Amino acid sequence: MQDAFHWLDVERIGEELFDRFDDEDPLTIGFPRLKSMVEALDGFEEQDGHPCNERILEAIQQAWISERED
């Protein structure tokens, strides 16, 4: 089983999104849907004191874009 990760693990989340949703374009996904997609990832766990916000979602989106470009 993989180690758990949370909102601040943006690089890991970007990798996980790329692996699971490789046919999706992160630039076409709104933040509410992106948040739901992250919450549905295996191994994702919310952590007390680290809520999700727009800045985190932007960083996740950028990490996902970077994964696609590599």
N, CA, C and O atoms as a CHARMM CRD file, in Angstrom:
* protein
*
  280
    1    1 MET  N      0.83600  -1.19500   0.00000 PROA 1      0.00000
    2    1 MET  CA     0.00000   0.00000   0.00000 PROA 1      0.00000
    3    1 MET  C      0.87800   1.25500   0.00000 PROA 1      0.00000
    4    1 MET  O      1.92200   1.29300   0.65200 PROA 1      0.00000
    5    2 GLN  N      0.45400   2.25000  -0.71800 PROA 2      0.00000
    6    2 GLN  CA     1.21600   3.48900  -0.81000 PROA 2      0.00000
    7    2 GLN  C      1.04900   4.30300   0.46200 PROA 2      0.00000
    8    2 GLN  O      0.07000   4.16200   1.19500 PROA 2      0.00000
    9    3 ASP  N      2.03600   5.15800   0.70200 PROA 3      0.00000
   10    3 ASP  CA     1.95200   6.07200   1.83600 PROA 3      0.00000
   11    3 ASP  C      0.84300   7.07800   1.59300 PROA 3      0.00000
   12    3 ASP  O      0.57800   7.46700   0.45600 PROA 3      0.00000
   13    4 ALA  N      0.20100   7.49100   2.66700 PROA 4      0.00000
   14    4 ALA  CA    -0.84700   8.50500   2.56600 PROA 4      0.00000
   15    4 ALA  C     -0.23400   9.86100   2.21700 PROA 4      0.00000
   16    4 ALA  O      0.92000  10.13700   2.54400 PROA 4      0.00000
   17    5 PHE  N     -1.01300  10.68800   1.55900 PROA 5      0.00000
   18    5 PHE  CA    -0.58000  12.04000   1.22300 PROA 5      0.00000
   19    5 PHE  C     -1.74500  12.98300   1.44600 PROA 5      0.00000
   20    5 PHE  O     -2.88800  12.54400   1.57000 PROA 5      0.00000
   21    6 HSD  N     -1.46000  14.29900   1.49900 PROA 6      0.00000
   22    6 HSD  CA    -2.49100  15.28400   1.81500 PROA 6      0.00000
   23    6 HSD  C     -2.30300  16.51700   0.94200 PROA 6      0.00000
   24    6 HSD  O     -1.45200  16.52600   0.05300 PROA 6      0.00000
   25    7 TRP  N     -3.09600  17.55700   1.19100 PROA 7      0.00000
   26    7 TRP  CA    -3.14500  18.73500   0.32600 PROA 7      0.00000
   27    7 TRP  C     -1.79600  19.38400   0.06800 PROA 7      0.00000
   28    7 TRP  O     -1.58000  19.92500  -1.01600 PROA 7      0.00000
   29    8 LEU  N     -0.89700  19.34900   1.01300 PROA 8      0.00000
   30    8 LEU  CA     0.39000  20.02500   0.83200 PROA 8      0.00000
   31    8 LEU  C      1.36900  19.22100  -0.02000 PROA 8      0.00000
   32    8 LEU  O      2.43900  19.72300  -0.36400 PROA 8      0.00000
   33    9 ASP  N      1.02700  18.00200  -0.35900 PROA 9      0.00000
   34    9 ASP  CA     1.87300  17.15700  -1.20200 PROA 9      0.00000
   35    9 ASP  C      1.52600  17.36700  -2.67300 PROA 9      0.00000
   36    9 ASP  O      1.14000  16.43100  -3.37400 PROA 9      0.00000
   37   10 VAL  N      1.66900  18.60500  -3.12400 PROA 10     0.00000
   38   10 VAL  CA     1.17200  18.97200  -4.46000 PROA 10     0.00000
   39   10 VAL  C      1.88500  18.21800  -5.58100 PROA 10     0.00000
   40   10 VAL  O      1.24400  17.84600  -6.56400 PROA 10     0.00000
   41   11 GLU  N      3.17600  17.98500  -5.46100 PROA 11     0.00000
   42   11 GLU  CA     3.88900  17.25100  -6.51300 PROA 11     0.00000
   43   11 GLU  C      3.37900  15.82400  -6.61100 PROA 11     0.00000
   44   11 GLU  O      3.14100  15.31500  -7.70600 PROA 11     0.00000
   45   12 ARG  N      3.21600  15.19500  -5.48600 PROA 12     0.00000
   46   12 ARG  CA     2.68800  13.81600  -5.46400 PROA 12     0.00000
   47   12 ARG  C      1.28500  13.77500  -6.04600 PROA 12     0.00000
   48   12 ARG  O      0.95900  12.87900  -6.82400 PROA 12     0.00000
   49   13 ILE  N      0.45900  14.73800  -5.67400 PROA 13     0.00000
   50   13 ILE  CA    -0.90700  14.78600  -6.19800 PROA 13     0.00000
   51   13 ILE  C     -0.88600  14.97600  -7.71200 PROA 13     0.00000
   52   13 ILE  O     -1.65900  14.33600  -8.42400 PROA 13     0.00000
   53   14 GLY  N     -0.01300  15.84600  -8.20800 PROA 14     0.00000
   54   14 GLY  CA     0.11600  16.03500  -9.64600 PROA 14     0.00000
   55   14 GLY  C      0.47100  14.73700 -10.35700 PROA 14     0.00000
   56   14 GLY  O     -0.07800  14.43500 -11.41700 PROA 14     0.00000
   57   15 GLU  N      1.38500  13.97100  -9.77600 PROA 15     0.00000
   58   15 GLU  CA     1.76600  12.67500 -10.34100 PROA 15     0.00000
   59   15 GLU  C      0.59600  11.69900 -10.32100 PROA 15     0.00000
   60   15 GLU  O      0.33600  11.00500 -11.30400 PROA 15     0.00000
   61   16 GLU  N     -0.10100  11.65200  -9.19700 PROA 16     0.00000
   62   16 GLU  CA    -1.23700  10.73700  -9.06400 PROA 16     0.00000
   63   16 GLU  C     -2.35200  11.08600 -10.05300 PROA 16     0.00000
   64   16 GLU  O     -2.94600  10.19700 -10.66300 PROA 16     0.00000
   65   17 LEU  N     -2.63100  12.37700 -10.20900 PROA 17     0.00000
   66   17 LEU  CA    -3.65500  12.80100 -11.17000 PROA 17     0.00000
   67   17 LEU  C     -3.25400  12.43900 -12.58900 PROA 17     0.00000
   68   17 LEU  O     -4.08300  11.97000 -13.37000 PROA 17     0.00000
   69   18 PHE  N     -1.99800  12.65100 -12.92600 PROA 18     0.00000
   70   18 PHE  CA    -1.50500  12.30600 -14.25700 PROA 18     0.00000
   71   18 PHE  C     -1.66100  10.80600 -14.51400 PROA 18     0.00000
   72   18 PHE  O     -2.09800  10.39700 -15.59000 PROA 18     0.00000
   73   19 ASP  N     -1.30600  10.00000 -13.52900 PROA 19     0.00000
   74   19 ASP  CA    -1.40600   8.54600 -13.68600 PROA 19     0.00000
   75   19 ASP  C     -2.84800   8.06900 -13.81000 PROA 19     0.00000
   76   19 ASP  O     -3.14700   7.18500 -14.61300 PROA 19     0.00000
   77   20 ARG  N     -3.73100   8.65000 -13.02200 PROA 20     0.00000
   78   20 ARG  CA    -5.12400   8.17900 -13.00000 PROA 20     0.00000
   79   20 ARG  C     -5.99000   8.80300 -14.09100 PROA 20     0.00000
   80   20 ARG  O     -6.88500   8.14400 -14.61900 PROA 20     0.00000
   81   21 PHE  N     -5.73700  10.04800 -14.43000 PROA 21     0.00000
   82   21 PHE  CA    -6.57800  10.76900 -15.39100 PROA 21     0.00000
   83   21 PHE  C     -5.74000  11.23500 -16.58100 PROA 21     0.00000
   84   21 PHE  O     -5.76600  12.41300 -16.93800 PROA 21     0.00000
   85   22 ASP  N     -5.00400  10.32000 -17.18700 PROA 22     0.00000
   86   22 ASP  CA    -4.07800  10.68500 -18.25600 PROA 22     0.00000
   87   22 ASP  C     -4.75700  11.22200 -19.50900 PROA 22     0.00000
   88   22 ASP  O     -4.10700  11.86000 -20.33700 PROA 22     0.00000
   89   23 ASP  N     -6.04800  10.97600 -19.65700 PROA 23     0.00000
   90   23 ASP  CA    -6.76600  11.47800 -20.83100 PROA 23     0.00000
   91   23 ASP  C     -7.43400  12.83300 -20.57600 PROA 23     0.00000
   92   23 ASP  O     -8.08200  13.38500 -21.46500 PROA 23     0.00000
   93   24 GLU  N     -7.27500  13.36500 -19.36600 PROA 24     0.00000
   94   24 GLU  CA    -7.88200  14.65800 -19.00200 PROA 24     0.00000
   95   24 GLU  C     -6.87900  15.79300 -19.21800 PROA 24     0.00000
   96   24 GLU  O     -5.67500  15.60800 -19.03800 PROA 24     0.00000
   97   25 ASP  N     -7.37600  16.95100 -19.59900 PROA 25     0.00000
   98   25 ASP  CA    -6.55300  18.15600 -19.72100 PROA 25     0.00000
   99   25 ASP  C     -6.76600  18.99900 -18.46500 PROA 25     0.00000
  100   25 ASP  O     -7.86100  19.52100 -18.25800 PROA 25     0.00000
  101   26 PRO  N     -5.73900  19.14300 -17.62300 PROA 26     0.00000
  102   26 PRO  CA    -5.91400  19.88200 -16.36900 PROA 26     0.00000
  103   26 PRO  C     -6.33800  21.33200 -16.57400 PROA 26     0.00000
  104   26 PRO  O     -6.90600  21.94200 -15.66800 PROA 26     0.00000
  105   27 LEU  N     -6.07200  21.88600 -17.74500 PROA 27     0.00000
  106   27 LEU  CA    -6.46100  23.27100 -17.99900 PROA 27     0.00000
  107   27 LEU  C     -7.96300  23.43500 -18.21300 PROA 27     0.00000
  108   27 LEU  O     -8.47200  24.55500 -18.17100 PROA 27     0.00000
  109   28 THR  N     -8.67100  22.34600 -18.44100 PROA 28     0.00000
  110   28 THR  CA   -10.11500  22.41900 -18.68700 PROA 28     0.00000
  111   28 THR  C    -10.93900  22.03100 -17.45900 PROA 28     0.00000
  112   28 THR  O    -12.16800  21.98600 -17.52200 PROA 28     0.00000
  113   29 ILE  N    -10.27400  21.75400 -16.36000 PROA 29     0.00000
  114   29 ILE  CA   -10.96100  21.28100 -15.15300 PROA 29     0.00000
  115   29 ILE  C    -11.06600  22.41600 -14.13900 PROA 29     0.00000
  116   29 ILE  O    -10.06100  23.01300 -13.75200 PROA 29     0.00000
  117   30 GLY  N    -12.29000  22.70400 -13.71700 PROA 30     0.00000
  118   30 GLY  CA   -12.50800  23.73200 -12.70200 PROA 30     0.00000
  119   30 GLY  C    -12.06500  23.25300 -11.32800 PROA 30     0.00000
  120   30 GLY  O    -11.94800  22.05300 -11.08000 PROA 30     0.00000
  121   31 PHE  N    -11.82300  24.20200 -10.44700 PROA 31     0.00000
  122   31 PHE  CA   -11.34100  23.85900  -9.11600 PROA 31     0.00000
  123   31 PHE  C    -12.28900  22.97500  -8.30200 PROA 31     0.00000
  124   31 PHE  O    -11.81100  22.09200  -7.59000 PROA 31     0.00000
  125   32 PRO  N    -13.61500  23.17100  -8.37400 PROA 32     0.00000
  126   32 PRO  CA   -14.47400  22.25000  -7.61400 PROA 32     0.00000
  127   32 PRO  C    -14.30200  20.78800  -8.06000 PROA 32     0.00000
  128   32 PRO  O    -14.25500  19.88000  -7.23000 PROA 32     0.00000
  129   33 ARG  N    -14.20900  20.58200  -9.35800 PROA 33     0.00000
  130   33 ARG  CA   -14.01300  19.21200  -9.86200 PROA 33     0.00000
  131   33 ARG  C    -12.61900  18.71000  -9.51600 PROA 33     0.00000
  132   33 ARG  O    -12.45800  17.54700  -9.14600 PROA 33     0.00000
  133   34 LEU  N    -11.60900  19.56600  -9.63100 PROA 34     0.00000
  134   34 LEU  CA   -10.24100  19.17500  -9.28100 PROA 34     0.00000
  135   34 LEU  C    -10.17600  18.73200  -7.82100 PROA 34     0.00000
  136   34 LEU  O     -9.54600  17.72400  -7.50100 PROA 34     0.00000
  137   35 LYS  N    -10.81300  19.46800  -6.96000 PROA 35     0.00000
  138   35 LYS  CA   -10.83300  19.11100  -5.53300 PROA 35     0.00000
  139   35 LYS  C    -11.44800  17.73400  -5.33900 PROA 35     0.00000
  140   35 LYS  O    -10.91900  16.92000  -4.58200 PROA 35     0.00000
  141   36 SER  N    -12.55300  17.46800  -6.01200 PROA 36     0.00000
  142   36 SER  CA   -13.20200  16.15300  -5.91700 PROA 36     0.00000
  143   36 SER  C    -12.30900  15.04300  -6.45800 PROA 36     0.00000
  144   36 SER  O    -12.25700  13.95000  -5.89400 PROA 36     0.00000
  145   37 MET  N    -11.61400  15.32400  -7.54300 PROA 37     0.00000
  146   37 MET  CA   -10.71500  14.33000  -8.12600 PROA 37     0.00000
  147   37 MET  C     -9.59200  13.97900  -7.15800 PROA 37     0.00000
  148   37 MET  O     -9.24200  12.80900  -7.00300 PROA 37     0.00000
  149   38 VAL  N     -9.03500  14.98300  -6.51500 PROA 38     0.00000
  150   38 VAL  CA    -7.96300  14.74600  -5.55000 PROA 38     0.00000
  151   38 VAL  C     -8.49500  13.93100  -4.37700 PROA 38     0.00000
  152   38 VAL  O     -7.85600  12.97100  -3.94600 PROA 38     0.00000
  153   39 GLU  N     -9.64000  14.30500  -3.87000 PROA 39     0.00000
  154   39 GLU  CA   -10.21300  13.60300  -2.72100 PROA 39     0.00000
  155   39 GLU  C    -10.51200  12.14100  -3.03700 PROA 39     0.00000
  156   39 GLU  O    -10.57100  11.31500  -2.12600 PROA 39     0.00000
  157   40 ALA  N    -10.70100  11.80800  -4.31000 PROA 40     0.00000
  158   40 ALA  CA   -11.00300  10.43700  -4.72000 PROA 40     0.00000
  159   40 ALA  C     -9.74600   9.59400  -4.95700 PROA 40     0.00000
  160   40 ALA  O     -9.85300   8.38700  -5.16900 PROA 40     0.00000
  161   41 LEU  N     -8.58000  10.19600  -4.92400 PROA 41     0.00000
  162   41 LEU  CA    -7.34600   9.44700  -5.17000 PROA 41     0.00000
  163   41 LEU  C     -7.06300   8.45900  -4.03700 PROA 41     0.00000
  164   41 LEU  O     -7.23700   8.77800  -2.86100 PROA 41     0.00000
  165   42 ASP  N     -6.62400   7.25900  -4.41000 PROA 42     0.00000
  166   42 ASP  CA    -6.22700   6.27000  -3.41100 PROA 42     0.00000
  167   42 ASP  C     -5.03900   6.80700  -2.62600 PROA 42     0.00000
  168   42 ASP  O     -4.05400   7.25800  -3.21100 PROA 42     0.00000
  169   43 GLY  N     -5.12900   6.76000  -1.32700 PROA 43     0.00000
  170   43 GLY  CA    -4.04700   7.21500  -0.46200 PROA 43     0.00000
  171   43 GLY  C     -4.18300   8.64900   0.00500 PROA 43     0.00000
  172   43 GLY  O     -3.44400   9.08400   0.88800 PROA 43     0.00000
  173   44 PHE  N     -5.13200   9.40300  -0.58200 PROA 44     0.00000
  174   44 PHE  CA    -5.30700  10.79000  -0.14500 PROA 44     0.00000
  175   44 PHE  C     -6.05200  10.82100   1.17900 PROA 44     0.00000
  176   44 PHE  O     -7.05900  10.13600   1.35500 PROA 44     0.00000
  177   45 GLU  N     -5.54400  11.62700   2.11100 PROA 45     0.00000
  178   45 GLU  CA    -6.19800  11.81900   3.40600 PROA 45     0.00000
  179   45 GLU  C     -6.12900  13.28300   3.78600 PROA 45     0.00000
  180   45 GLU  O     -5.07100  13.90600   3.69000 PROA 45     0.00000
  181   46 GLU  N     -7.25200  13.83400   4.21700 PROA 46     0.00000
  182   46 GLU  CA    -7.25600  15.20200   4.74000 PROA 46     0.00000
  183   46 GLU  C     -6.47600  15.21400   6.04600 PROA 46     0.00000
  184   46 GLU  O     -6.49900  14.24100   6.79900 PROA 46     0.00000
  185   47 GLN  N     -5.78600  16.31500   6.31100 PROA 47     0.00000
  186   47 GLN  CA    -5.05800  16.48000   7.56300 PROA 47     0.00000
  187   47 GLN  C     -5.59100  17.68800   8.29300 PROA 47     0.00000
  188   47 GLN  O     -5.81100  18.74100   7.69500 PROA 47     0.00000
  189   48 ASP  N     -5.79600  17.53600   9.58100 PROA 48     0.00000
  190   48 ASP  CA    -6.22700  18.67100  10.38800 PROA 48     0.00000
  191   48 ASP  C     -5.21600  19.80500  10.25800 PROA 48     0.00000
  192   48 ASP  O     -4.00700  19.57900  10.30000 PROA 48     0.00000
  193   49 GLY  N     -5.71800  21.01500  10.10200 PROA 49     0.00000
  194   49 GLY  CA    -4.85100  22.17300  10.00700 PROA 49     0.00000
  195   49 GLY  C     -4.32600  22.45500   8.61100 PROA 49     0.00000
  196   49 GLY  O     -3.60500  23.43200   8.40700 PROA 49     0.00000
  197   50 HSD  N     -4.67800  21.61100   7.64300 PROA 50     0.00000
  198   50 HSD  CA    -4.22100  21.80100   6.26400 PROA 50     0.00000
  199   50 HSD  C     -5.40500  21.69800   5.30800 PROA 50     0.00000
  200   50 HSD  O     -5.48900  20.74900   4.52900 PROA 50     0.00000
  201   51 PRO  N     -6.31600  22.66200   5.35800 PROA 51     0.00000
  202   51 PRO  CA    -7.47000  22.61900   4.45100 PROA 51     0.00000
  203   51 PRO  C     -7.06100  23.00000   3.03200 PROA 51     0.00000
  204   51 PRO  O     -5.98900  23.55900   2.79800 PROA 51     0.00000
  205   52 CYS  N     -7.92700  22.68800   2.11900 PROA 52     0.00000
  206   52 CYS  CA    -7.71100  23.02800   0.72000 PROA 52     0.00000
  207   52 CYS  C     -8.15600  24.46800   0.47000 PROA 52     0.00000
  208   52 CYS  O     -9.14800  24.93100   1.03300 PROA 52     0.00000
  209   53 ASN  N     -7.40600  25.16900  -0.38200 PROA 53     0.00000
  210   53 ASN  CA    -7.81300  26.50900  -0.79000 PROA 53     0.00000
  211   53 ASN  C     -7.42200  26.70800  -2.25800 PROA 53     0.00000
  212   53 ASN  O     -6.82100  25.82500  -2.86900 PROA 53     0.00000
  213   54 GLU  N     -7.76100  27.85200  -2.80800 PROA 54     0.00000
  214   54 GLU  CA    -7.50400  28.11600  -4.22800 PROA 54     0.00000
  215   54 GLU  C     -6.01200  28.06600  -4.55300 PROA 54     0.00000
  216   54 GLU  O     -5.62500  27.56300  -5.60900 PROA 54     0.00000
  217   55 ARG  N     -5.19400  28.57000  -3.67600 PROA 55     0.00000
  218   55 ARG  CA    -3.74800  28.57600  -3.90500 PROA 55     0.00000
  219   55 ARG  C     -3.20100  27.14900  -4.01500 PROA 55     0.00000
  220   55 ARG  O     -2.36000  26.86500  -4.86900 PROA 55     0.00000
  221   56 ILE  N     -3.67500  26.27200  -3.16300 PROA 56     0.00000
  222   56 ILE  CA    -3.23600  24.87000  -3.21700 PROA 56     0.00000
  223   56 ILE  C     -3.72500  24.21600  -4.49900 PROA 56     0.00000
  224   56 ILE  O     -2.98000  23.48200  -5.14900 PROA 56     0.00000
  225   57 LEU  N     -4.97200  24.47800  -4.86600 PROA 57     0.00000
  226   57 LEU  CA    -5.49400  23.89800  -6.09900 PROA 57     0.00000
  227   57 LEU  C     -4.73400  24.40400  -7.32200 PROA 57     0.00000
  228   57 LEU  O     -4.50700  23.64200  -8.26200 PROA 57     0.00000
  229   58 GLU  N     -4.34600  25.65200  -7.32600 PROA 58     0.00000
  230   58 GLU  CA    -3.52700  26.18800  -8.42400 PROA 58     0.00000
  231   58 GLU  C     -2.18400  25.46200  -8.49400 PROA 58     0.00000
  232   58 GLU  O     -1.72000  25.11900  -9.58100 PROA 58     0.00000
  233   59 ALA  N     -1.56800  25.23200  -7.35400 PROA 59     0.00000
  234   59 ALA  CA    -0.28000  24.53100  -7.31200 PROA 59     0.00000
  235   59 ALA  C     -0.43400  23.08400  -7.78500 PROA 59     0.00000
  236   59 ALA  O      0.43000  22.56300  -8.49100 PROA 59     0.00000
  237   60 ILE  N     -1.52500  22.44500  -7.39800 PROA 60     0.00000
  238   60 ILE  CA    -1.79400  21.07600  -7.84700 PROA 60     0.00000
  239   60 ILE  C     -1.98500  21.05000  -9.35900 PROA 60     0.00000
  240   60 ILE  O     -1.43500  20.19000 -10.04800 PROA 60     0.00000
  241   61 GLN  N     -2.76400  21.99700  -9.86800 PROA 61     0.00000
  242   61 GLN  CA    -2.99700  22.06800 -11.30600 PROA 61     0.00000
  243   61 GLN  C     -1.66900  22.25100 -12.05100 PROA 61     0.00000
  244   61 GLN  O     -1.44400  21.60900 -13.07800 PROA 61     0.00000
  245   62 GLN  N     -0.80600  23.10700 -11.55000 PROA 62     0.00000
  246   62 GLN  CA     0.49100  23.33700 -12.18600 PROA 62     0.00000
  247   62 GLN  C      1.36300  22.08900 -12.12100 PROA 62     0.00000
  248   62 GLN  O      2.05700  21.76700 -13.08600 PROA 62     0.00000
  249   63 ALA  N      1.33400  21.39000 -11.00400 PROA 63     0.00000
  250   63 ALA  CA     2.11000  20.14800 -10.88500 PROA 63     0.00000
  251   63 ALA  C      1.62100  19.10700 -11.88500 PROA 63     0.00000
  252   63 ALA  O      2.42300  18.38400 -12.47700 PROA 63     0.00000
  253   64 TRP  N      0.31700  19.03000 -12.07300 PROA 64     0.00000
  254   64 TRP  CA    -0.26400  18.09400 -13.04500 PROA 64     0.00000
  255   64 TRP  C      0.15800  18.47900 -14.46200 PROA 64     0.00000
  256   64 TRP  O      0.51900  17.61400 -15.26000 PROA 64     0.00000
  257   65 ILE  N      0.11400  19.76400 -14.77300 PROA 65     0.00000
  258   65 ILE  CA     0.54300  20.24200 -16.08800 PROA 65     0.00000
  259   65 ILE  C      2.01100  19.88800 -16.31300 PROA 65     0.00000
  260   65 ILE  O      2.38000  19.43900 -17.39800 PROA 65     0.00000
  261   66 SER  N      2.83700  20.08500 -15.31000 PROA 66     0.00000
  262   66 SER  CA     4.26200  19.77500 -15.42800 PROA 66     0.00000
  263   66 SER  C      4.48400  18.28500 -15.69100 PROA 66     0.00000
  264   66 SER  O      5.34900  17.91600 -16.48400 PROA 66     0.00000
  265   67 GLU  N      3.70500  17.43500 -15.02800 PROA 67     0.00000
  266   67 GLU  CA     3.78800  15.98900 -15.26800 PROA 67     0.00000
  267   67 GLU  C      3.46400  15.64500 -16.71300 PROA 67     0.00000
  268   67 GLU  O      4.11200  14.79000 -17.31400 PROA 67     0.00000
  269   68 ARG  N      2.47000  16.30700 -17.26200 PROA 68     0.00000
  270   68 ARG  CA     2.07300  16.05200 -18.65600 PROA 68     0.00000
  271   68 ARG  C      3.14900  16.49600 -19.63200 PROA 68     0.00000
  272   68 ARG  O      3.30500  15.89600 -20.69600 PROA 68     0.00000
  273   69 GLU  N      3.89100  17.53800 -19.28500 PROA 69     0.00000
  274   69 GLU  CA     4.91400  18.08500 -20.17700 PROA 69     0.00000
  275   69 GLU  C      6.20300  17.27500 -20.15000 PROA 69     0.00000
  276   69 GLU  O      7.00100  17.35600 -21.08400 PROA 69     0.00000
  277   70 ASP  N      6.41600  16.49200 -19.08800 PROA 70     0.00000
  278   70 ASP  CA     7.64400  15.68600 -18.97400 PROA 70     0.00000
  279   70 ASP  C      7.60700  14.45500 -19.84200 PROA 70     0.00000
  280   70 ASP  O      8.56200  13.67900 -19.85400 PROA 70     0.00000
